[in-house]
Amino acid sequence: MTDHEERRAAWDRRHAERGHIESSEPDPFLIAETTDLPPGRALDLACGDGRNAVWLAAQGWRVTGVDFSAVALERARERARAARVEVDWQGHDLLTWLPPEGAFDLVSLIYLHLPHEERRQVLAHAARAVAPGGRILVVGHDRRNVAEGAGGPQDQRVLYSASEVAAELPGLRIERAEAVLTDHGEHRRVDAVVMGRRDAA
């Protein structure tokens, strides 16, 4: 079994062993950055069990949700059915899958933690998918989270720096790139938040 196959199997097990492994609520950064945007075509990469994709669909976006875990996608379908929204769920490995170029008004990549070289590859593919006038939102645990936050990966090799992520989004104008502290007591965390935009043609 290859490393990628082992990762897929591990995520399948993780989703199968528990209910929803993430909050049932959409990511607050996604809400804040998209609430004022007109709904269009959205691509939610590493969508997991669908919390963000389903929320976007409920706001009127036409959403494609992509993940490599079949178990996560089945959970996502259940969530969408319960919310009575339509999402195009697709199973792909983000390291090899190329999304349609310039096809999406919003691309979201939230809490996907990969080694740097793999992340750079995925981000390049994600940036390629942003349509003229469209945006990409990338959120991940910042490197500072190990010392200043709680939870999340502890391996510095997979943690984020907002400036590094911004540099890995070719062809986009960066509108936001910062480390953000969220402090809810035991849920204190430091996240890197990056928003990029492709200029309209």
N, C-alpha and C positions, 0 to 999 in steps of 0.2 A: 504494500500500500504506500502510495506516495505521500509526501508531507501535506499536499493540498487535500488529498482524499482523507487523511487522518483528521485534518481540521474540520472538513465537512461532517465526518462521522461524529466528531466530538460535539459539534453544534447541534446535530440531529439528536444526540443523546441528551444534551442540556435542555433543549426545548421539550423533549419527550418526558423528561423526568419531573418537570415542573409545570405549573400553569404558565401564565405570561411571565417571562423572565425580566421584563422591563416594566416601568410604570405603565398603567393603563391610560395615562394622559399623554397627549402629544408633547413633544419637546418644547419648553418655553421659548427657546431661542427661535425655533421655527415659527411659533405663533407671532413673536414680536417682529420678526423680519419679513413676514409675508402677509400679515393681516391687511395692510393697505395696498397690496398688489392686486391688480385685476386677475381673476382666475384664467388660467390658460392650460398649457400642457406641462405636466410635472413628472419628473423622474426621481423616484426615491430609491437610492442605491443602498445596498445592505439593509433592506427594509425590515428584517427580522420578522416579528409577528404582526407587523402592520400598523402599529399605533399612529405613526405619522402619515402614512399613505392614506389611511382611512379618514383621518382628520382633514387632510387636504381635499379628498373627494367630497366630504361633507360641506366644504366651503365652495364647491363648484368647480374645482380643478379636475381635468381629465388626467388621471394618474396611472403611471406604470410603476409597479413595485418590483424590485429585483433582489433576490437573495439566492445563495447557493444551498441553503438548507431546505429540503423538501418538507421537513416537519414544521419549520417556521412558516413556510408558505401556506401549509394547510391551516395552521392556526390563524394566519392572516386572512384567509378566505372565510373562516368562521367569524372573525371579527367584522369583516365587511358585510357578511350576510346579516349579522345582528344589527349593524348600523344602517342596513338597507342602502348601501352605496355600491357603486361599481368601480372596481380597480382591475387593471390588467396585470395579473401576477405572473412573473416570469422567473424561471430558475436558470441562473447563469453564474459562472465563476467570474468575478470582476477582474481577475488577473488576465483573463484571456478574451472576455467578451467585449466587443466594440459596440457601444450604443450608436444609434443613428446620428450622424453629424448634424449639428444645428437644428435639432428637432424639438427642443424643450425650452419653455419659457422659465422654468425653474428646475434646477437639479439640486437635490439635497443628499448629503453624505454625513450622517450623524452617528458618531461613536463607532466608527470602524477603525480598529487599531491594528496596524500591520507594520512589519519592519519597513524602514525608510525607503528602500528601493522598491518594494512592492507598493507602498502607499503612493510614491511618486508616479508609478505607472498607472494606478487606478485614477489618480487625480488628473493626469493628462487625458485619459479617456473620458472622464467626467466633464472636463472643460470643453472638450471637443463637441459634446452633446448640447451645449448651451446655444440657443438661437440668438440671432441679432436682437438686442434689446433685452435679452433674458439674463437671469441671475443664477449663481450657484451659492449655496450655503454649506459650509463645512464646519462641523463642530466635533471636537474630541477633547479628551482629558489632556490638559497642559502638563508639561514636565514638572512644573511647580506643584502639581497636585500631590506628588509623593510626599513632599515635606509639609505642604500647607493645607492639603485637603484630606479627604477620607474616601476610601474605596477606589474602585477602578484599577486598571493595570498598574503594576509596580515596576515594570520593565521599561527603563528609559528609552529603549530602542523602538518602542511602539507608541510612545507618547508624543504629543504635538508641541510645536512652537508656531505661533500664528504667523510670524515672519517667514518661516520655512514653507508653511503651507501656501502662503500668498505667492511665494516665488515658484511654486509648483503648479500654478494655474495659468498656463501659457495662453496669450491672446486676450486676457481679461483685464479689465480695469478694477483694481481693488478698492472697494468702498468701505470696508471695515476689516481690521485685522488686529485683534487684541486678546489678551488674557483677561478673563472675567471671573471674579470670585463670587460664588453663590454660597451664602451662609445661612443654613437652616439647622443650626446646632450640629447634630451628629451627621447631617447630610451636607456638611461643608465641602465644597469642591472648587477647583480652579480649572476652567475650561478655556481652550483656544477657540475663538469664534472668528470665522473669515467669511466675508461676503464679497463676491466678485461679480462683475457685470460685463457682458459683451456689448460694445457700442452698437447702436442700431446702424443698419446698412445705409 
